Amino acid sequence: MEFVAILVVAILVEALVEVLKGVLPGTAPGAVWPVVSAAVGIALCVLAGVDLLVVVGVDVGSRIFGGVVSGLIVSRGASFLHDVWGRVSEAGALHR
């Protein structure tokens, strides 16, 4: 899966959580939203087969584990994912 597709998933997770915040205003404390975001990200990545570990060349042998890790990363948002990708790309360029 390409990085752009993973970025789209991150944006989708962020958008879905914002919709939930709009539907449930004031009903959940602020500390709940990161957990909701992580749950949405994990569910979407596991169901869609998104595995950021495979994209960067780390195959742990479990697509579920890769989906959970990817879900946690994309739940942090598109900008966080962009920063992580930049660091991974720089590290890869240094080792070549």
C-alpha positions in Angstrom: 0.0 0.0 0.0 1.4 3.4 -0.9 2.0 6.1 1.6 -0.6 8.3 -0.1 -3.3 5.7 0.7 -2.2 5.5 4.3 -2.3 9.3 4.5 -5.9 9.2 3.1 -6.8 6.7 5.8 -5.4 9.0 8.5 -7.4 11.9 7.1 -10.5 9.7 7.0 -10.0 8.7 10.7 -9.6 12.3 11.7 -12.7 13.3 9.8 -14.8 10.5 11.3 -13.7 11.4 14.8 -14.6 15.1 14.1 -18.1 14.0 12.9 -18.5 12.0 16.1 -17.5 15.0 18.2 -20.1 17.0 16.3 -22.8 14.4 16.9 -21.9 14.0 20.6 -21.0 17.5 21.7 -20.4 17.9 25.4 -21.3 14.3 26.2 -17.8 12.9 26.5 -14.8 14.4 28.3 -11.8 15.5 26.3 -9.7 12.5 27.5 -12.1 10.1 25.7 -11.5 11.4 22.2 -7.9 10.1 21.8 -9.3 6.6 22.8 -12.1 7.0 20.3 -9.7 8.1 17.6 -7.4 5.1 18.3 -10.4 2.7 18.2 -11.6 4.1 14.9 -8.1 4.0 13.4 -7.4 0.4 14.5 -10.8 -0.8 13.2 -10.4 0.9 9.9 -6.8 -0.3 9.4 -7.5 -3.9 10.4 -10.7 -4.1 8.2 -9.0 -2.4 5.2 -5.7 -4.3 5.6 -3.6 -1.2 6.1 -0.1 -2.2 7.3 2.4 0.6 7.6 5.0 -1.8 8.9 5.0 -3.6 5.5 5.2 -0.3 3.7 8.5 0.5 5.5 9.9 -3.0 5.0 9.2 -4.5 8.4 7.2 -7.7 8.1 6.3 -9.1 11.5 4.2 -11.9 10.1 0.9 -10.7 11.5 -1.4 -8.5 9.5 -3.6 -8.0 12.6 -0.6 -6.6 14.5 0.4 -4.5 11.6 -3.2 -3.1 11.4 -3.2 -2.3 15.1 0.1 -0.5 14.9 -1.0 1.3 11.8 -4.3 2.2 13.4 -2.6 3.7 16.4 -0.3 5.8 14.1 -3.1 7.0 11.8 -5.2 7.9 14.8 -2.7 10.5 15.7 -3.6 12.3 12.5 -2.4 13.0 9.1 0.3 15.6 10.2 1.8 13.2 12.7 1.9 10.5 10.0 3.6 12.9 7.6 6.3 13.7 10.2 6.9 10.0 10.9 7.2 9.2 7.1 9.7 12.1 6.7 11.9 10.6 9.5 11.7 7.1 8.1 12.5 8.4 4.6 15.5 10.3 5.9 16.8 7.3 7.9 16.4 5.1 4.8 18.4 7.6 2.7 21.2 7.7 5.3 21.6 3.9 5.1 21.9 3.7 1.4 
